[in-house]
Amino acid sequence: MDMAGGAPARRPFNWRDALGKLEIATLSLLVLVPLLTTLMPGSVLVPIASMALFVVGVWCLFRWLRRGVRHAIWRLRNRLLLSYVFIAVVPVLLLGVLGLLGAWAISGQVAVYLVTQEFQQDLDALRGSATAMIRSTADPTGPPPARIVNFLSARFPGIEILLTTGNKPILRVPDDSTLSHPTDETVEITSAVLKDGLLYSGVHLHSQEGQVTFLVPIRKKYLQSLIPNLGEITLVDFITNAVDGRRQMHLHEDTNGKVNEILSTRAIAPAVNFFDFQVLWGMPIGVYVWDQPKQEGKAVLGVHTRISQVFRVIFSQKADWDQPWLINVFYAIAIAFLLVEIIALIIGISMTRTMTRAVHFLYESTQRVQAGDFSYRIPVKGNDQLANLGQSYNMMAENLDRLLKVAKEKERLQADLDIAKEVQEQLYPRTVPNVEGLQITALLNPAKSVSGDYYDYQKFNDHHCAIALGDVAGKGISAALLMANIQSALRAQIRTVQETGGEICTATVVSHLNKHLAANTTTEKYATFFFSVYDERTGELVATNAGHLPPILLRGNEVLRLDVNGMVVGVFPFAKYDSSRITLEKGDILILYTDGITEPENEYDEMFGEDRLIETVQRAANKPNEEILREVFDAVNQWTFAPDSADDMTMMIIRRV
């Protein structure tokens, strides 16, 4: 990396890093295939090397695609096009190569088969003539041997004929021929014959009437005449075992030729097109060795031609096939296939463009969303799945924009709730007043950020302490605001008493509080309220219960419930309230609570209830107040199995010590 902060320095190009063994093999085959095509046009090495080049080239291309072209196929369009190449183009190329190889192999096999059949037909004709000639010696009514000789001489120029009865020759063609019967008189011959180093097509038959031998010299002209216009046809020595070593096989016109030499390529027609490959094919045939009949020789009947020549010969032999008409049909089919391929290509490009266009817009939209811009919408065209995807994305972006606004508003409200919670926490008493012979402990668990429950305790003179507990209808902000209103009104009345030095009447305080709430709130906004004053000199508790749950007094094993002295506050301004008095004895436990403690339900719709509350407190009565409160709250939570409480939970324990 440049120390100045620029781009990293470019490394010098290294051929060893760019070219591996596979790349070197590919380049070598690229050079080898043209050389083989030029120097050895009919060699079987040409298609083998071409196939190897194709396989190695595809492998090399795959490696280069993985190594250096990954950035080029990052876009979906390029990936789809590359997929089309592997799905459509590569199989078509493979089928084309397979078709060419198949045509090449079939053409060679068919060419050799045609030549072999023609050669065998000539041998069959010679055998038939030999059979007829033998019969003519015993049947005077049959065709004379001279007539058969004329026929054979016209069809097979240079034929040598020997006809004998017993051991005496009666016919020799030509007259100066030195032809004699094979050393083994019992053998019958219908094959190629090697005699004096030259090749013949020979027939030798013997019967009771006599023996006949035909030898037809195999010349270039004769081989070419087997299948005219097919290409170069030749017989090549394959292997001939003999006592005195390897035999030499030659055609009659090439007595000085070399073993296995292909005679000529002048009969090869020019290529019709690029795919009109040369075909060099052969088939081994048996060769009868004249002077050593026990030894079997082998020769290769070879054909050097082209694919087009083989098909031309095949179709020209069918009288009902018109070759120009066939070519025109082939061209029409090829043009039709080309048109279909072009149409398929256009359709594929159109569909690819549709998909990549949709993906491009989706990608651009995600980038804008990532940057915080939710106003961008994808252009939607058509009525397919991609169009529905675009519509769904637009709806999602719109919903996200709306949800983001709602989330921002919720964050603002949550911030306001956090502030309200901090303010509300300041409204609750911060310290417990020091009341002689009395322990007061309270715990509040709000259902939301702020609570509608209210508790308070305040010592307003040397011997009296005011204790209050309330539950505002509802939850949340409205309940919290009403709770704050109750707290301020109650504190104001207590402060007035402190300033005047008088006594507090609980019924009067609750009545004033009721009128205050009724005048400043609607009828559906009300609260249950319990207010009491404790005298530490006498242990007497004077209380007014305005519709709140009756406090529970535990005195040993006895359970007492305090009276309810009136209706809820805030509904009827002229409601009347009374007071009740009770003296707390040593060891008494007074439980003040809201409905959030007793009314939670379990999965069977059963409420926790006062009885379970009493059992829980009695079970932990000897423990400190804080532990009693913790066990009660844990018992309620286990009863409901809910992570969050559905209602505000508030409880106060007053213990006389």
C-alpha positions in Angstrom: 0.0 0.0 0.0 1.3 3.5 -0.9 2.2 5.4 2.3 0.5 8.4 0.8 -2.8 6.7 0.9 -3.1 5.8 -2.8 -3.9 2.5 -4.5 -1.7 -0.5 -3.9 1.2 -0.9 -6.2 0.6 -3.2 -9.2 2.6 -6.4 -9.1 4.6 -7.3 -12.3 3.0 -9.9 -14.5 4.3 -13.4 -14.0 3.6 -16.1 -16.6 4.1 -18.8 -14.0 1.2 -17.4 -11.9 -1.1 -17.0 -15.0 -0.3 -20.3 -16.7 -0.5 -23.6 -15.0 -0.1 -27.1 -16.3 -3.7 -27.1 -17.6 -3.2 -23.9 -19.5 0.0 -25.1 -21.0 -1.7 -28.3 -22.1 -4.5 -26.3 -23.7 -2.1 -24.1 -25.6 -0.1 -27.2 -26.7 -3.3 -28.8 -28.1 -4.3 -25.5 -29.8 -1.0 -25.8 -31.7 -1.1 -29.6 -32.2 -4.6 -29.9 -33.7 -4.0 -27.6 -36.7 -0.7 -29.4 -37.3 -2.3 -32.8 -37.3 -5.1 -31.5 -39.6 -2.6 -30.2 -42.1 0.0 -33.0 -42.0 -2.2 -36.0 -41.3 -5.7 -35.1 -42.6 -7.1 -38.6 -42.5 -5.5 -39.7 -39.2 -7.6 -40.8 -36.3 -5.5 -38.6 -34.1 -7.2 -35.5 -35.4 -10.6 -36.2 -33.8 -8.9 -37.5 -30.7 -6.8 -34.4 -30.3 -9.8 -32.2 -31.1 -11.9 -34.0 -28.4 -9.0 -33.7 -25.9 -8.7 -30.0 -26.8 -12.4 -29.5 -26.2 -12.4 -31.3 -22.8 -9.2 -29.6 -21.6 -10.4 -26.2 -22.9 -13.7 -26.4 -21.1 -11.9 -27.4 -17.9 -9.4 -24.5 -18.3 -12.3 -22.1 -19.1 -14.0 -23.2 -15.9 -10.9 -22.6 -13.8 -10.4 -19.1 -15.3 -14.1 -18.3 -14.7 -13.6 -19.2 -11.0 -10.3 -17.5 -10.7 -10.5 -14.3 -12.6 -14.0 -13.6 -13.8 -16.0 -13.7 -10.6 -16.3 -9.9 -10.6 -17.8 -10.1 -14.1 -20.6 -12.4 -13.0 -21.5 -10.4 -9.9 -24.5 -9.0 -11.7 -27.5 -11.3 -12.0 -27.8 -10.7 -15.8 -24.3 -12.0 -16.4 -25.0 -15.0 -14.2 -28.1 -15.8 -16.1 -26.4 -15.5 -19.4 -23.6 -17.7 -18.2 -26.2 -20.2 -17.0 -27.8 -20.2 -20.5 -24.4 -20.9 -22.0 -23.9 -24.0 -19.8 -27.6 -25.1 -20.0 -28.2 -24.5 -23.7 -25.0 -23.7 -25.7 -22.7 -26.3 -24.2 -25.1 -29.2 -24.6 -25.7 -28.2 -28.2 -22.0 -28.1 -28.8 -21.6 -31.5 -27.2 -24.4 -32.9 -29.3 -22.8 -31.4 -32.4 -19.5 -32.9 -31.6 -21.1 -36.2 -30.8 -23.0 -36.0 -34.1 -19.8 -35.2 -36.0 -18.0 -38.1 -34.3 -21.0 -40.4 -35.0 -21.2 -39.3 -38.6 -17.4 -39.9 -38.9 -17.5 -43.3 -37.4 -20.7 -44.4 -39.2 -19.4 -43.1 -42.5 -16.2 -45.1 -42.1 -18.1 -48.3 -41.1 -20.7 -47.9 -43.9 -18.0 -47.2 -46.5 -16.0 -50.3 -45.5 -19.3 -52.4 -45.4 -20.2 -51.3 -48.9 -16.8 -52.1 -50.3 -16.7 -55.5 -48.5 -20.1 -56.4 -49.8 -19.1 -55.6 -53.3 -15.9 -57.6 -53.0 -17.9 -60.5 -51.5 -20.4 -60.3 -54.4 -17.6 -60.6 -56.9 -16.4 -63.7 -55.0 -19.9 -65.1 -55.0 -20.1 -64.5 -58.8 -16.8 -66.2 -59.3 -18.0 -69.1 -57.2 -21.2 -69.4 -59.2 -19.2 -69.4 -62.4 -16.8 -72.0 -61.0 -19.7 -74.3 -60.1 -21.3 -73.9 -63.5 -18.0 -74.7 -65.2 -17.6 -77.9 -63.2 -21.1 -79.0 -64.1 -20.5 -78.2 -67.8 -17.9 -80.9 -67.9 -20.4 -83.6 -66.8 -23.6 -82.1 -68.5 -23.2 -81.5 -72.3 -26.5 -79.7 -72.3 -25.2 -76.9 -70.0 -23.4 -73.8 -71.1 -20.0 -74.5 -72.7 -16.9 -73.6 -70.7 -15.8 -71.2 -73.4 -18.9 -69.1 -73.0 -18.3 -68.8 -69.3 -14.7 -67.9 -70.0 -15.8 -65.1 -72.3 -18.2 -63.8 -69.6 -15.5 -63.9 -66.9 -12.8 -62.3 -69.1 -15.1 -59.4 -69.9 -16.1 -58.8 -66.3 -12.8 -59.6 -64.6 -9.9 -58.5 -66.9 -6.7 -60.5 -66.4 -8.5 -63.5 -64.8 -6.6 -66.7 -64.7 -8.6 -70.0 -65.1 -7.6 -73.6 -64.6 -10.1 -76.4 -65.2 -9.1 -80.1 -64.7 -10.7 -83.4 -64.6 -8.8 -85.8 -62.4 -5.2 -84.6 -62.7 -5.4 -83.5 -66.3 -6.0 -79.9 -67.1 -8.6 -79.4 -69.9 -8.8 -75.6 -69.8 -6.1 -73.1 -69.1 -6.6 -69.3 -69.4 -4.4 -67.8 -70.6 -2.7 -70.6 -72.4 0.7 -69.7 -71.2 -0.4 -69.5 -67.6 1.7 -71.4 -65.1 -1.3 -71.6 -62.7 -1.5 -74.9 -60.9 -3.8 -76.2 -58.2 -2.9 -75.5 -54.5 -0.8 -78.1 -52.9 -3.7 -79.2 -50.7 -6.3 -80.6 -53.1 -9.0 -80.8 -50.5 -9.1 -77.1 -49.7 -11.9 -74.8 -51.1 -11.0 -71.1 -51.5 -13.4 -68.1 -51.7 -11.3 -65.2 -50.5 -8.4 -63.0 -51.2 -5.3 -64.9 -52.3 -1.6 -64.1 -51.9 0.4 -65.7 -54.6 4.0 -64.7 -55.5 3.6 -61.6 -53.4 0.6 -60.3 -55.3 -3.0 -60.1 -54.2 -5.9 -61.9 -56.0 -9.5 -62.5 -55.4 -9.6 -66.3 -55.8 -12.0 -69.2 -56.0 -11.0 -72.9 -55.9 -13.6 -75.7 -56.1 -13.3 -79.4 -56.5 -15.8 -82.2 -56.9 -16.0 -85.7 -58.5 -16.3 -84.2 -61.9 -13.2 -82.0 -61.6 -11.6 -79.0 -60.1 -11.6 -75.4 -61.1 -9.5 -72.4 -60.0 -10.1 -68.7 -60.6 -7.6 -66.0 -59.8 -8.5 -62.3 -60.5 -5.7 -59.8 -60.1 -6.5 -57.1 -57.6 -5.5 -53.8 -59.2 -6.1 -50.2 -58.2 -8.7 -49.9 -61.0 -10.5 -53.0 -59.8 -10.7 -51.7 -56.2 -11.9 -48.3 -57.3 -14.5 -49.9 -59.5 -16.1 -51.7 -56.5 -17.8 -48.5 -55.3 -17.2 -45.7 -57.8 -16.8 -42.2 -56.4 -16.4 -43.4 -52.8 -12.8 -42.5 -52.4 -9.5 -44.4 -52.3 -9.9 -48.1 -51.7 -6.9 -50.3 -51.1 -5.7 -53.5 -49.5 -2.9 -53.2 -47.0 -0.9 -56.0 -45.5 -1.9 -56.5 -41.9 0.1 -59.5 -40.8 1.1 -62.6 -42.7 3.0 -65.3 -40.9 5.2 -67.6 -42.9 8.0 -70.1 -42.2 10.6 -67.9 -43.9 9.5 -64.7 -42.3 6.9 -61.9 -43.0 5.3 -62.1 -46.4 5.0 -59.1 -48.7 1.6 -58.1 -50.1 1.3 -55.8 -53.2 -1.3 -54.9 -55.7 -0.5 -55.7 -59.2 0.2 -52.2 -60.3 2.5 -51.5 -57.3 4.9 -54.4 -57.1 7.6 -52.1 -55.8 5.5 -50.5 -53.1 6.2 -50.6 -49.4 4.3 -52.6 -46.9 1.2 -50.8 -45.3 1.6 -47.9 -47.7 -1.6 -46.0 -48.6 -1.4 -45.9 -52.4 -3.0 -42.6 -53.3 -5.4 -39.8 -52.2 -6.3 -38.5 -55.6 -9.7 -40.1 -55.3 -10.6 -37.9 -52.3 -13.1 -35.3 -53.2 -12.7 -31.7 -51.9 -14.5 -30.8 -48.6 -18.0 -29.6 -49.0 -17.9 -27.6 -45.8 -15.8 -27.2 -42.7 -17.4 -30.2 -41.0 -16.8 -32.5 -44.0 -13.9 -34.5 -42.4 -11.8 -37.1 -44.1 -12.5 -40.7 -43.0 -9.9 -43.4 -42.9 -11.4 -46.7 -42.0 -10.6 -50.4 -42.5 -11.7 -53.9 -41.9 -9.5 -57.0 -41.7 -10.1 -59.8 -44.2 -8.6 -63.2 -44.4 -5.9 -63.9 -47.1 -5.2 -67.4 -48.4 -1.4 -68.0 -48.9 -1.0 -70.0 -52.1 2.2 -71.7 -51.4 1.5 -72.3 -47.7 -2.2 -73.0 -47.3 -1.8 -74.0 -43.6 -0.8 -70.4 -42.8 -3.5 -67.7 -42.7 -2.8 -64.2 -43.7 -4.6 -61.0 -42.8 -5.0 -57.9 -44.9 -6.9 -54.6 -44.2 -9.5 -53.5 -46.7 -9.2 -49.7 -46.2 -11.2 -46.8 -47.4 -10.0 -43.2 -47.5 -13.0 -41.0 -48.1 -15.1 -38.1 -46.8 -18.4 -38.0 -45.0 -20.1 -36.3 -47.9 -18.8 -38.9 -50.3 -20.3 -41.8 -48.3 -23.7 -40.1 -48.1 -23.6 -39.2 -51.7 -22.9 -42.9 -52.6 -25.7 -44.1 -50.3 -28.3 -41.7 -51.7 -27.3 -42.1 -55.3 -28.0 -45.9 -55.0 -31.7 -45.1 -54.3 -33.7 -44.5 -57.4 -36.6 -42.8 -55.5 -34.4 -40.3 -53.9 -33.8 -37.0 -55.7 -30.6 -35.6 -54.2 -31.2 -31.9 -54.9 -34.6 -32.2 -53.4 -33.1 -33.9 -50.3 -30.6 -31.1 -49.9 -33.2 -28.5 -50.2 -35.3 -30.2 -47.5 -32.2 -30.4 -45.3 -31.6 -26.7 -45.8 -35.2 -25.8 -45.0 -35.0 -27.8 -41.8 -31.8 -26.1 -40.9 -33.2 -22.7 -41.5 -36.3 -23.6 -39.5 -34.1 -24.7 -36.6 -32.1 -21.5 -36.9 -35.2 -19.3 -36.8 -36.5 -21.2 -33.7 -33.1 -20.7 -32.1 -33.2 -17.0 -32.8 -36.7 -16.7 -31.5 -35.8 -18.6 -28.4 -32.7 -16.4 -28.0 -34.9 -13.2 -28.2 -37.4 -14.6 -25.7 -34.6 -15.7 -23.4 -33.0 -12.2 -23.5 -36.4 -10.5 -23.0 -37.2 -12.7 -20.0 -33.7 -12.2 -18.6 -34.0 -8.5 -19.0 -37.3 -8.6 -17.2 -35.8 -10.5 -14.3 -32.6 -8.5 -14.1 -34.5 -5.3 -14.3 -36.7 -6.3 -11.4 -33.6 -7.4 -9.4 -31.8 -4.1 -10.3 -34.7 -2.0 -9.0 -34.9 -4.2 -5.8 -31.2 -3.7 -5.2 -31.4 0.0 -5.8 -34.3 0.3 -3.5 -32.5 -1.7 -0.8 -29.6 0.6 -1.1 -31.8 3.6 -0.6 -33.6 2.0 2.3 -30.2 1.2 3.9 -29.4 4.9 3.5 -32.7 5.8 5.2 -34.7 6.8 2.2 -38.1 5.1 2.2 -39.7 7.2 -0.4 -38.3 5.3 -3.4 -40.8 3.0 -5.2 -40.1 0.3 -7.7 -41.6 0.8 -11.2 -44.0 -2.1 -11.8 -44.8 -3.4 -15.2 -46.7 -6.5 -16.2 -48.8 -8.9 -14.3 -46.5 -11.7 -13.3 -44.8 -12.9 -10.1 -42.0 -10.3 -10.5 -44.6 -7.5 -10.8 -46.4 -8.8 -7.7 -43.0 -8.9 -6.0 -42.4 -5.3 -6.9 -45.8 -4.3 -5.7 -45.2 -6.3 -2.4 -41.9 -4.5 -2.0 -43.5 -1.1 -2.6 -46.1 -2.0 0.0 -43.4 -3.2 2.4 -41.4 0.0 1.9 -44.5 2.1 2.5 -45.3 0.1 5.7 -41.7 0.4 6.8 -41.9 4.2 6.3 -45.1 4.3 8.3 -43.7 2.0 11.0 -40.6 4.1 11.2 -42.7 7.1 11.8 -44.7 5.2 14.4 -41.5 3.9 15.9 -40.1 7.5 16.1 -43.4 8.6 17.7 -43.2 5.7 20.1 -39.7 6.5 21.0 -40.8 10.1 21.7 -43.7 8.8 23.8 -41.4 6.4 25.6 -39.1 9.2 26.4 -42.0 11.2 27.7 -43.0 8.1 29.7 -39.6 7.7 31.1 -39.7 11.3 32.2 -43.2 10.8 33.7 -42.0 7.7 35.5 -39.1 9.7 37.0 -41.6 12.4 38.0 -44.0 9.8 39.5 -41.3 8.1 41.5 -40.7 11.5 43.1 -44.4 11.6 44.2 -44.1 8.4 46.3 -42.6 8.8 49.8 -38.9 8.6 49.8 -38.4 7.6 53.4 -40.5 5.7 56.0 -41.5 7.9 58.9 -40.3 7.0 62.4 -43.5 5.8 64.1 -43.0 4.3 67.6 -44.1 0.7 67.7 -45.0 0.5 64.0 -43.2 -0.9 60.9 -44.5 0.3 57.6 -43.2 -1.3 54.3 -44.7 -0.8 50.8 -43.9 -2.2 47.4 -45.3 -1.2 44.0 -44.9 -3.1 40.6 -46.4 -1.0 37.7 -47.9 -2.9 34.8 -46.6 -0.2 32.4 -44.0 2.6 32.7 -46.3 4.6 35.0 -48.8 3.4 37.5 -52.3 4.3 38.6 -51.8 2.9 42.1 -50.9 5.2 44.9 -49.6 4.7 48.4 -48.4 7.3 50.9 -47.4 7.7 54.6 -46.6 10.9 56.4 -46.2 11.9 60.0 -47.9 15.2 60.4 -47.3 15.8 64.1 -45.4 14.2 66.9 -47.8 11.4 67.6 -49.9 10.9 64.5 -49.1 9.3 61.1 -51.3 9.4 58.0 -51.4 6.2 55.9 -53.1 6.1 52.4 -53.5 3.6 49.6 -55.5 4.1 46.4 -56.2 2.4 43.0 -57.2 4.6 40.1 -59.4 3.0 37.4 -57.4 2.1 34.3 -53.7 2.1 33.6 -51.1 4.2 31.9 -50.8 7.9 31.5 -54.4 8.8 32.4 -54.3 6.8 35.6 -51.0 8.2 36.5 -52.2 11.8 36.0 -55.3 11.1 38.2 -53.0 9.5 40.8 -50.8 12.6 40.8 -54.0 14.7 41.3 -55.0 12.6 44.3 -51.5 12.8 45.7 -51.4 16.6 45.5 -54.9 17.1 46.9 -54.2 14.7 49.9 -50.8 16.4 50.6 -52.5 19.8 50.5 -55.1 18.8 53.1 -52.4 17.3 55.4 -50.3 20.4 55.0 -53.2 22.5 56.0 -53.7 20.5 59.2 -50.0 20.8 59.9 -50.2 24.6 59.6 -53.3 24.9 61.7 -52.2 22.4 64.3 -55.5 20.6 64.3 -56.5 17.0 64.1 -57.3 15.1 60.9 -60.8 13.5 60.4 -60.3 10.7 57.8 -64.0 10.9 56.7 -63.7 14.7 56.1 -60.4 14.3 54.1 -61.9 11.6 51.9 -65.1 13.6 51.4 -63.1 16.7 50.3 -61.0 14.5 48.0 -64.1 13.1 46.4 -65.5 16.5 45.7 -62.2 17.6 44.3 -62.0 14.7 41.8 -65.7 14.9 40.9 -65.3 18.5 40.0 -62.2 18.1 37.9 -62.6 14.8 36.2 -65.2 12.9 34.2 -67.5 10.3 35.8 -65.6 7.4 34.2 -62.4 8.6 36.0 -62.6 7.4 39.6 -60.5 5.7 42.2 -60.8 3.4 45.2 -59.1 5.0 48.3 -58.1 3.9 51.8 -57.0 6.7 54.3 -56.1 6.2 57.9 -54.5 7.9 60.8 -52.4 6.0 63.4 -51.9 7.3 67.0 -48.7 5.9 68.3 -49.6 6.7 71.9 -52.7 4.5 72.0 -52.1 2.2 69.0 -55.5 3.2 67.6 -56.0 3.3 63.8 -58.8 5.5 62.5 -59.6 4.6 58.8 -62.0 5.5 56.0 -62.3 3.1 53.2 -63.8 4.6 50.0 -64.7 1.5 47.9 -61.3 0.0 48.3 -60.6 -3.7 49.0 -61.0 -4.3 52.8 -57.6 -4.4 54.5 -56.8 -7.7 56.2 -55.6 -7.8 59.8 -53.8 -10.9 61.0 -53.8 -11.3 64.8 -52.3 -14.6 65.6 -54.4 -17.2 63.8 -57.3 -14.8 63.6 -58.1 -13.0 60.4 -60.1 -9.7 60.5 -61.2 -7.5 57.7 -61.7 -3.7 58.1 -64.9 -2.1 57.1 -65.7 -0.3 53.9 -67.1 3.1 54.8 -68.3 4.5 51.4 -68.2 4.4 47.7 -65.3 5.2 45.3 -64.1 8.8 45.0 -64.6 11.0 42.0 -68.1 9.8 40.9 -70.7 11.5 43.1 -69.6 14.8 44.7 -72.1 14.5 47.6 -71.3 11.0 48.7 -71.1 10.4 52.4 -68.2 8.6 54.2 -67.7 7.3 57.7 -64.8 6.2 59.8 -64.0 3.0 61.7 -61.6 2.5 64.6 -59.4 -0.4 65.5 -56.6 -0.8 68.0 -53.5 -2.6 66.8 -52.0 -5.0 69.3 -48.4 -6.2 69.5 -47.7 -8.7 66.7 -50.7 -7.6 64.5 -50.0 -7.4 60.8 -52.3 -5.2 58.7 -52.2 -5.9 55.0 -53.2 -3.1 52.5 -53.3 -4.2 48.8 -54.8 -3.4 45.4 -56.7 -5.7 43.1 -53.5 -6.4 41.1 -52.6 -8.8 44.0 -55.8 -10.8 44.3 -57.4 -10.7 40.8 -54.6 -12.2 38.5 -55.8 -15.4 36.9 -54.0 -18.6 36.0 -54.5 -20.7 32.8 -57.8 -22.1 34.2 -59.3 -18.6 34.8 -58.9 -19.0 38.6 -58.0 -15.8 40.5 -55.2 -15.7 43.0 -57.7 -14.5 45.7 -57.5 -13.3 49.3 -57.2 -16.8 50.8 -53.9 -17.5 49.0 -52.7 -14.0 49.9 -53.5 -14.7 53.6 -51.8 -18.1 53.4 -48.7 -16.7 51.9 -48.4 -13.9 54.5 -49.1 -16.3 57.4 -46.5 -18.7 56.1 -43.9 -15.9 56.1 -45.2 -14.0 59.1 -42.0 -14.4 61.1 -39.9 -12.9 58.3 -39.2 -9.2 57.8 -41.8 -7.2 55.9 -39.5 -7.0 52.8 -39.3 -10.7 52.5 -43.1 -11.1 53.0 -43.7 -8.7 50.1 -41.2 -10.5 47.9 -42.8 -13.9 48.6 -46.3 -12.5 47.9 -45.2 -11.0 44.5 -43.4 -14.2 43.5 -46.4 -16.3 44.4 -48.6 -14.1 42.2 -46.2 -14.3 39.3 -45.9 -18.0 39.5 -49.7 -18.3 39.6 -50.1 -16.4 36.3 -46.9 -17.7 34.6 -46.9 -14.3 32.8 -43.7 -12.4 32.3 -45.5 -9.1 32.8 -48.3 -8.3 35.1 -51.7 -7.3 33.6 -52.4 -4.8 36.4 -50.5 -2.5 38.8 -49.6 -4.5 41.9 -49.2 -2.6 45.1 -49.1 -3.9 48.7 -48.3 -2.3 52.1 -47.6 -4.2 55.3 -48.1 -2.5 58.7 -46.7 -4.4 61.6 -47.2 -3.5 65.3 -44.0 -4.3 67.3 
